[in-house]
Amino acid sequence: MGKQGKERAKARREQRLQEISRLRKLPYSSVERWWSSETVAVVTGANRGIGYEIAHQLAVHGLRVILTARDADRGRAAADGLRGEGLNVEFRQLDVSRPDSVESFAKWIAEKYGGLDIMVNNAGVNFNTGANNSVEFAEEVIATNYFGTKRMIEIFISMMRPTTSGARILNVSSRLGRVNGRRNRVGDMTLREQLLKDDCLSEELIDDMAANFLCQVKEGTWASNEWPQMYTDYSVSKLAVNLYTRLMARRLADRPEGHKIYINCYCPGWVKTAMTGWAGNASAEEGADTGVWIALLPCQQLTTGKFFAERREISF
C-alpha cells in the first residue's frame, strides 16, 4: 500500500470511529433493550483496562455485573469505585488459569444467582511491548489466554440461563491471532488450510497446535517454524481463542429455542492500557465499545461464531 493508500485508509478509519462515537451516545430503544437489572454479566480480568471498561459500560446500561480479577485487593477496589457511581457491581476473586479457582467461582455463581446470562472472557496476559518478542513466559500466556478461556466456557456452558433472548459468550481476542493475517499469519500452509476449514477444525487440532508451539519454545526451534512473528506467544494464544470460538459456535448451533447460546470474539484494537505499555491509539472506553455492543445486540441481530472489530465483522 502506497502513501496515498495509507492516507485514504487512515481517513476511512477516522470516519468510522467518529460514527461509532456517535452511535455509542444513542440510547437503546425499549424494543432493543432485552435485558433488565436481573440480567447477570460476568467479566473476567476486570480490575483495570478493557475489562474494567466493559464491566463499567454494562453496568451503566443497567445490568448486574460480576467483576472478577486475580488480585483480590485491586478487584475489590475497582468494584467499590463502580458501586460509588451507583452501579450494580459485585466483586469475586477468580484466576482463570487455575481449575480450582474456576470451580469455586462457578459454585458461587450457581448458589447465588442460579447461573448467568452474559460471560465476557477478558482475562489475559502479555509480556511483550514495543519491538520485544520474547517467549520466556509462553507457557503462562497460553495457559491463561487460551486454556483459561476454554476452561471458563467448558464449565459455564451448562450454567448459562435459558432465555428467549439467548445467552451470550464473548471472547476478547486480537487481530494478531488471525490465521491468514496480512502481517502476522501462520506460515505453515498445511496447518493454515486446516485451521481455515470448518470440517477440519477440532478441539484436538487446536490443542495440538498450542502444545506443538510450547514444545518448540522449550526446544528453542519456534522461530524457524513459521509461527506469527509479532508477539508470537500472545498471537498464538489469541489464534487458539479465535479457533475455539468458531468451534464452539458450531457445537452450540443446534440448541433449541429458549436455550440458545451465542458465542463470538472481538478485537478491541491497540488500546492504551498497562498491557500495551500505554502505547496504544485508542482509549479503554473506545476499546470496550465493540465488546459491549456485541454483548447487548438486540435479539433480531444476534449472530454466532463471528469475529468483530470496530462494530463490524472481520475475517478470521
C-alpha positions, 0 to 999 in steps of 0.5 A, spaced: 500 500 500 502 506 497 502 513 501 496 515 498 493 508 500 495 509 507 492 516 507 485 514 504 485 508 509 487 512 515 481 517 513 476 511 512 478 509 519 477 516 522 470 516 519 468 510 522 470 511 529 467 518 529 460 514 527 461 509 532 462 515 537 456 517 535 452 511 535 455 509 542 451 516 545 444 513 542 440 510 547 437 503 546 430 503 544 425 499 549 424 494 543 432 493 543 433 493 550 432 485 552 435 485 558 433 488 565 437 489 572 436 481 573 440 480 567 447 477 570 454 479 566 460 476 568 467 479 566 473 476 567 480 480 568 476 486 570 480 490 575 483 495 570 483 496 562 478 493 557 475 489 562 474 494 567 471 498 561 466 493 559 464 491 566 463 499 567 459 500 560 454 494 562 453 496 568 451 503 566 446 500 561 443 497 567 445 490 568 448 486 574 455 485 573 460 480 576 467 483 576 472 478 577 480 479 577 486 475 580 488 480 585 483 480 590 485 487 593 485 491 586 478 487 584 475 489 590 477 496 589 475 497 582 468 494 584 467 499 590 469 505 585 463 502 580 458 501 586 460 509 588 457 511 581 451 507 583 452 501 579 450 494 580 457 491 581 459 485 585 466 483 586 469 475 586 476 473 586 477 468 580 484 466 576 482 463 570 488 459 569 487 455 575 481 449 575 480 450 582 479 457 582 474 456 576 470 451 580 469 455 586 467 461 582 462 457 578 459 454 585 458 461 587 455 463 581 450 457 581 448 458 589 447 465 588 444 467 582 442 460 579 447 461 573 448 467 568 446 470 562 452 474 559 460 471 560 465 476 557 472 472 557 477 478 558 482 475 562 489 475 559 496 476 559 502 479 555 509 480 556 511 483 550 511 491 548 514 495 543 519 491 538 520 485 544 518 478 542 520 474 547 517 467 549 520 466 556 513 466 559 509 462 553 507 457 557 503 462 562 500 466 556 497 460 553 495 457 559 491 463 561 489 466 554 487 460 551 486 454 556 483 459 561 478 461 556 476 454 554 476 452 561 471 458 563 466 456 557 467 448 558 464 449 565 459 455 564 456 452 558 451 448 562 450 454 567 448 459 562 440 461 563 435 459 558 432 465 555 428 467 549 433 472 548 439 467 548 445 467 552 451 470 550 459 468 550 464 473 548 471 472 547 476 478 547 481 476 542 486 480 537 487 481 530 494 478 531 491 471 532 488 471 525 490 465 521 491 468 514 493 475 517 496 480 512 502 481 517 502 476 522 499 469 519 501 462 520 506 460 515 505 453 515 500 452 509 498 445 511 496 447 518 493 454 515 488 450 510 486 446 516 485 451 521 481 455 515 476 449 514 470 448 518 470 440 517 477 440 519 477 444 525 477 440 532 478 441 539 484 436 538 487 440 532 487 446 536 490 443 542 495 440 538 497 446 535 498 450 542 502 444 545 506 443 538 508 451 539 510 450 547 514 444 545 518 448 540 519 454 545 522 449 550 526 446 544 528 453 542 526 451 534 519 456 534 522 461 530 524 457 524 517 454 524 513 459 521 509 461 527 506 469 527 512 473 528 509 479 532 508 477 539 508 470 537 506 467 544 500 472 545 498 471 537 498 464 538 494 464 544 489 469 541 489 464 534 487 458 539 481 463 542 479 465 535 479 457 533 475 455 539 470 460 538 468 458 531 468 451 534 464 452 539 459 456 535 458 450 531 457 445 537 452 450 540 448 451 533 443 446 534 440 448 541 433 449 541 429 455 542 429 458 549 436 455 550 440 458 545 447 460 546 451 465 542 458 465 542 463 470 538 470 474 539 472 481 538 478 485 537 478 491 541 484 494 537 491 497 540 488 500 546 492 504 551 492 500 557 498 497 562 498 491 557 500 495 551 505 499 555 500 505 554 502 505 547 496 504 544 491 509 539 485 508 542 482 509 549 479 503 554 472 506 553 473 506 545 476 499 546 470 496 550 465 499 545 465 493 540 465 488 546 459 491 549 455 492 543 456 485 541 454 483 548 447 487 548 445 486 540 438 486 540 435 479 539 433 480 531 441 481 530 444 476 534 449 472 530 454 466 532 461 464 531 463 471 528 469 475 529 468 483 530 472 489 530 470 496 530 462 494 530 463 490 524 465 483 522 472 481 520 475 475 517 478 470 521 
